[in-house]
Amino acid sequence: MALPMDILDLHEVLVSCGKERAEDLKLYRHANHERSVDRYGQDLEEMIRAGDLEIYQSVQRNRQLGSGLVAFFMGERGRLSRFLGVWSVVSIHDWQHDSPRAKDARSKTYLRDDGIWHELKQDSRFNSFANRLIIEWPETGRHHQWLVENGIEKRRIPIREIRAVGTNRPFPGFENVILSHGELKGLVDSDAGGWMEALSSTRGVYLITDVDSGDLYVGSATGAHGIWERWSNYASSGHGGNKVMIDRAACIDLFAANLQFSVLETLGNLATRVDGIAAEVRWKRKLGKRATVLNGN
């Protein structure tokens, strides 16, 4: 069934990026982002941040990825799904396959140890839309299904949204905010609506973690634009004016790439600077001596 002219179609967009129209392509959908974890308890968003998504996708229970192109998606609200990119299946092997990437995969404790290894290669033609295209997943509910099989287009899939660069997911709630510096910069640069609205309307206590050393910075934001205002400074400078971070960083860009941002506590819109400092002190006591390393106090 043809889609209305004002609705973008997923296959048409992929073809515009260079895909051959008759080239077989399978769709694969990871667990809903709202649940965050898959059926084995693995945090999928954390895995993406760690750079392990491709390895995770390579290991399947069977040969369900097929032998051509696979477009991977992350589930969001209901049937809405975020496009992660397209990979080609180069070859398929048993779990003991002797390639460098397969050996690396076997060191990951979260992977099943009896799966089928799919040697994958990301197709860069589609990268400009990664984490930006939002589709409505087909009603069949199957987490893997063909878009084009044996040269025949099996279904039409509407694109519901094309997000601005850096806006890779909806605001997940304060307790679920965990951002790398790169993700934070992307959100600030794109003025990501839901994130900016939530973080600028709330004052609170936040945590910055140097993921390499484990050292922590506990800070509070009680200005007119809340946490968003303070984090915007870190996004642009990499150090937010923090003397310890400036002194520690031989290269601020490399140092900032290892920083992770999260929210410890929201304080409400009437919180004063005194309230923020009191909450900072309380969290430093709770988190111990590492919580003072990057603060310098």
C-alpha positions as CSV (number, residue, x, y, z in Angstrom):
1,M,0.0,0.0,0.0
2,A,1.4,3.4,-1.0
3,L,2.1,6.0,1.7
4,P,0.7,9.5,1.4
5,M,3.0,11.8,-0.5
6,D,3.8,13.9,2.6
7,I,5.1,10.9,4.6
8,L,8.7,9.8,4.1
9,D,9.3,6.1,3.5
10,L,12.3,4.4,5.1
11,H,13.3,2.5,2.0
12,E,13.2,5.6,-0.2
13,V,15.6,7.4,2.3
14,L,18.0,4.4,2.3
15,V,17.9,4.3,-1.5
16,S,18.7,8.0,-1.6
17,C,21.8,7.2,0.4
18,G,23.1,4.8,-2.2
19,K,21.3,1.5,-1.5
20,E,20.3,-0.5,-4.6
21,R,16.5,-0.7,-4.7
22,A,16.5,-4.5,-5.2
23,E,19.4,-5.1,-2.7
24,D,18.1,-7.4,0.2
25,L,17.8,-5.7,3.6
26,K,16.7,-7.0,6.9
27,L,15.4,-4.9,9.8
28,Y,16.4,-5.8,13.4
29,R,15.0,-4.1,16.5
30,H,16.7,-4.0,19.9
31,A,14.7,-3.9,23.2
32,N,12.7,-0.8,24.1
33,H,14.8,2.0,25.4
34,E,12.2,2.5,28.2
35,R,13.3,-0.9,29.5
36,S,16.9,-0.1,28.8
37,V,18.0,-3.8,29.2
38,D,17.6,-6.8,26.9
39,R,16.4,-10.2,27.9
40,Y,19.9,-11.1,29.3
41,G,19.9,-8.0,31.6
42,Q,22.4,-6.0,29.4
43,D,22.0,-2.2,29.4
44,L,21.9,-1.4,25.7
45,E,22.5,2.3,26.0
46,E,25.5,1.7,28.2
47,M,26.8,-0.7,25.6
48,I,26.4,1.9,22.8
49,R,28.4,4.4,24.9
50,A,31.1,1.8,25.5
51,G,31.4,1.1,21.7
52,D,30.3,-2.5,22.1
53,L,27.1,-2.4,20.0
54,E,28.6,-3.9,16.9
55,I,30.1,-6.9,18.9
56,Y,26.8,-7.4,20.7
57,Q,24.9,-7.4,17.4
58,S,27.3,-9.9,15.9
59,V,26.3,-12.7,18.3
60,Q,22.8,-14.2,17.6
61,R,21.0,-17.3,18.7
62,N,20.9,-18.5,15.0
63,R,21.5,-17.2,11.5
64,Q,18.6,-14.7,11.8
65,L,20.5,-11.7,10.4
66,G,20.5,-13.2,6.9
67,S,23.4,-12.7,4.5
68,G,23.0,-9.2,3.2
69,L,22.4,-5.8,4.7
70,V,20.8,-5.3,8.2
71,A,19.4,-2.0,9.5
72,F,19.5,-2.0,13.3
73,F,17.0,0.0,15.5
74,M,16.6,0.7,19.2
75,G,13.0,0.6,20.5
76,E,11.6,3.8,22.1
77,R,8.0,4.5,23.1
78,G,5.5,1.9,21.9
79,R,6.4,0.9,18.4
80,L,8.6,3.9,17.7
81,S,12.2,2.9,16.9
82,R,15.4,4.8,16.4
83,F,17.7,3.9,13.5
84,L,21.2,3.0,14.6
85,G,22.8,2.3,11.2
86,V,23.2,-0.3,8.5
87,W,25.7,-3.2,8.6
88,S,26.5,-5.8,6.0
89,V,26.9,-9.5,7.0
90,V,30.3,-10.4,5.6
91,S,30.3,-14.0,6.8
92,I,28.6,-16.4,9.4
93,H,30.4,-18.8,11.7
94,D,30.1,-20.8,14.9
95,W,31.0,-19.2,18.2
96,Q,34.6,-20.3,18.1
97,H,35.3,-18.4,14.9
98,D,39.0,-17.4,14.9
99,S,38.8,-13.7,13.8
100,P,40.2,-10.9,16.0
101,R,36.8,-9.4,16.6
102,A,35.3,-12.8,17.5
103,K,38.1,-13.4,20.0
104,D,37.4,-10.0,21.5
105,A,33.7,-10.8,21.7
106,R,34.4,-14.0,23.7
107,S,36.0,-11.8,26.4
108,K,32.8,-9.9,26.9
109,T,31.0,-11.5,29.9
110,Y,27.5,-10.3,28.8
111,L,27.5,-12.3,25.6
112,R,26.0,-15.8,25.3
113,D,28.7,-18.4,24.8
114,D,26.8,-20.7,22.4
115,G,25.7,-18.3,19.7
116,I,26.3,-17.8,16.0
117,W,28.9,-15.3,15.1
118,H,28.1,-12.8,12.3
119,E,31.1,-11.0,10.9
120,L,29.6,-7.5,10.4
121,K,30.9,-4.4,8.7
122,Q,29.1,-1.0,9.1
123,D,28.0,0.6,5.9
124,S,29.0,4.3,6.1
125,R,26.6,5.4,3.4
126,F,23.8,5.6,6.0
127,N,25.7,7.1,8.9
128,S,24.3,10.6,8.5
129,F,20.9,9.4,9.6
130,A,22.2,7.2,12.5
131,N,20.3,8.1,15.8
132,R,18.2,10.5,13.9
133,L,15.5,8.6,11.9
134,I,12.5,7.5,14.0
135,I,10.2,4.9,12.3
136,E,7.1,3.1,13.4
137,W,7.9,-0.6,13.7
138,P,5.7,-3.0,11.7
139,E,2.7,-4.4,13.6
140,T,4.0,-8.0,13.3
141,G,6.0,-7.4,16.5
142,R,8.8,-9.6,15.3
143,H,12.2,-8.1,16.3
144,H,13.7,-9.1,12.9
145,Q,12.0,-9.1,9.6
146,W,12.7,-8.4,5.9
147,L,12.3,-5.0,4.3
148,V,13.5,-6.3,0.9
149,E,13.8,-10.1,0.3
150,N,14.9,-11.7,-2.9
151,G,14.7,-8.3,-4.5
152,I,11.1,-7.8,-3.5
153,E,10.0,-5.0,-1.2
154,K,8.0,-6.6,1.5
155,R,6.5,-3.6,3.3
156,R,6.4,0.2,3.5
157,I,7.6,1.8,6.7
158,P,6.8,5.5,7.5
159,I,9.5,7.8,9.0
160,R,7.8,9.6,11.9
161,E,10.7,12.0,12.8
162,I,14.1,13.1,11.6
163,R,15.9,14.5,14.7
164,A,18.4,17.2,14.8
165,V,22.1,16.2,14.9
166,G,23.0,15.2,18.5
167,T,19.4,14.5,19.5
168,N,19.6,10.8,19.7
169,R,16.9,10.0,22.2
170,P,14.1,11.5,24.2
171,F,14.8,12.8,27.8
172,P,14.7,9.6,30.0
173,G,14.0,11.2,33.4
174,F,16.6,12.7,35.8
175,E,17.4,9.3,37.4
176,N,18.4,7.8,34.0
177,V,20.5,10.7,32.7
178,I,24.0,9.4,31.9
179,L,25.8,11.3,29.2
180,S,29.3,11.2,27.7
181,H,30.8,14.6,27.0
182,G,30.3,14.0,23.3
183,E,26.6,13.2,23.8
184,L,26.2,16.3,26.0
185,K,27.9,18.5,23.4
186,G,25.6,17.2,20.7
187,L,22.5,17.9,22.8
188,V,23.7,21.4,23.6
189,D,24.8,22.2,20.0
190,S,21.4,21.1,18.7
191,D,19.3,22.8,21.4
192,A,17.6,19.4,22.0
193,G,14.1,20.4,23.0
194,G,13.1,17.9,25.6
195,W,16.5,17.8,27.2
196,M,17.0,21.5,27.4
197,E,13.5,22.1,28.8
198,A,13.9,19.5,31.5
199,L,17.5,20.3,32.6
200,S,17.0,24.1,32.4
201,S,13.8,24.1,34.5
202,T,15.4,22.2,37.4
203,R,18.1,23.1,39.9
204,G,20.1,20.2,41.4
205,V,23.3,18.3,42.3
206,Y,25.2,16.6,39.5
207,L,28.1,14.2,39.2
208,I,31.0,14.3,36.7
209,T,33.0,11.1,36.5
210,D,36.4,10.6,34.9
211,V,35.7,7.1,33.6
212,D,39.4,6.3,33.2
213,S,40.5,7.1,36.7
214,G,37.2,6.8,38.6
215,D,37.7,10.3,40.1
216,L,34.6,12.4,40.7
217,Y,33.3,15.9,40.7
218,V,30.2,16.8,42.7
219,G,28.6,20.1,41.7
220,S,25.4,22.0,42.1
221,A,23.4,24.2,39.8
222,T,21.1,26.8,41.3
223,G,21.1,29.5,38.5
224,A,18.1,30.7,36.6
225,H,18.6,28.0,33.9
226,G,19.4,25.1,36.2
227,I,21.6,22.2,35.3
228,W,21.4,22.9,31.6
229,E,23.2,26.3,32.1
230,R,26.0,24.7,34.0
231,W,26.4,21.7,31.7
232,S,26.4,24.0,28.7
233,N,29.6,25.5,30.0
234,Y,31.2,22.0,30.3
235,A,30.0,21.1,26.8
236,S,31.7,24.2,25.2
237,S,34.9,24.3,27.2
238,G,35.5,20.7,28.3
239,H,36.3,21.8,31.8
240,G,33.7,24.3,32.9
241,G,36.3,26.6,34.4
242,N,37.3,23.9,36.9
243,K,40.9,24.5,37.9
244,V,41.7,20.9,38.8
245,M,40.5,19.7,35.4
246,I,42.4,22.4,33.6
247,D,45.6,21.6,35.4
248,R,45.2,17.8,35.0
249,A,44.4,17.9,31.2
250,A,47.4,17.9,28.9
251,C,44.8,18.0,26.1
252,I,41.4,19.2,27.2
253,D,39.6,17.5,24.3
254,L,41.1,14.1,25.2
255,F,40.4,14.7,28.9
256,A,36.8,15.8,28.2
257,A,36.2,12.7,26.1
258,N,36.5,10.6,29.2
259,L,34.0,12.6,31.3
260,Q,30.5,11.3,32.1
261,F,27.6,13.5,33.4
262,S,24.7,12.4,35.6
263,V,22.2,13.9,38.0
264,L,22.4,13.0,41.7
265,E,19.5,15.0,43.1
266,T,16.9,17.6,41.9
267,L,16.3,20.5,44.3
268,G,13.4,22.3,42.8
269,N,13.1,25.8,41.2
270,L,13.3,27.7,44.5
271,A,16.6,26.2,45.7
272,T,19.2,28.8,46.6
273,R,23.0,28.7,46.3
274,V,23.1,27.8,50.0
275,D,20.8,24.9,49.4
276,G,23.0,23.7,46.6
277,I,26.2,23.9,48.6
278,A,24.6,22.0,51.5
279,A,23.4,19.2,49.1
280,E,26.9,19.1,47.6
281,V,28.5,18.5,51.0
282,R,26.0,15.8,51.8
283,W,26.7,13.9,48.5
284,K,30.5,14.2,49.0
285,R,30.1,12.5,52.4
286,K,28.0,9.8,50.9
287,L,30.3,9.1,48.0
288,G,33.6,9.2,49.9
289,K,37.0,10.6,49.1
290,R,36.9,10.1,45.4
291,A,34.1,12.6,45.3
292,T,36.5,15.4,46.2
293,V,39.3,14.7,43.8
294,L,38.2,16.8,40.8
295,N,36.6,19.4,43.1
296,G,40.0,20.1,44.8
297,N,38.3,20.2,48.2
